[in-house]
Amino acid sequence: MREALRNVGRPVRIRGYPEMPLNFIPVDRVVKEIIELEKEGFANGPIFHLTSSIELRLERSLEVLTELLKLPGFELSENEQ
């Protein structure tokens, strides 16, 4: 997919709001937390929300992806066009 995005040669348009919050959590942290919950027998109930304490915004996340993956970029559009 990375190669396909690079070959587009121009920013890819994505529908979304620049200030939309995103919550990424590394999979190794999720696994660690699940193991700990299982050891405790899920003491506080059957539902747990594993989230990051760091909240990124959509616009910044796309900027980071563009830099890391050396992509032509993304263009955010708040409407369907």
GISULTA-V473524 format. One record per run of one state. SS is the DSSP state (~ for helix, > for strand, _ for the rest). FROM is the first residue (numbers start at 1). LEN is the number of residues. If there is no record, write none. Layout:
ss=SS from=FROM len=LEN
ss=SS from=FROM len=LEN
This chain:
ss=_ from=1 len=1
ss=~ from=2 len=7
ss=_ from=9 len=3
ss=> from=12 len=4
ss=_ from=16 len=5
ss=> from=21 len=2
ss=_ from=23 len=4
ss=~ from=27 len=13
ss=_ from=40 len=16
ss=> from=56 len=2
ss=~ from=58 len=12
ss=_ from=70 len=4
ss=> from=74 len=4
ss=_ from=78 len=4
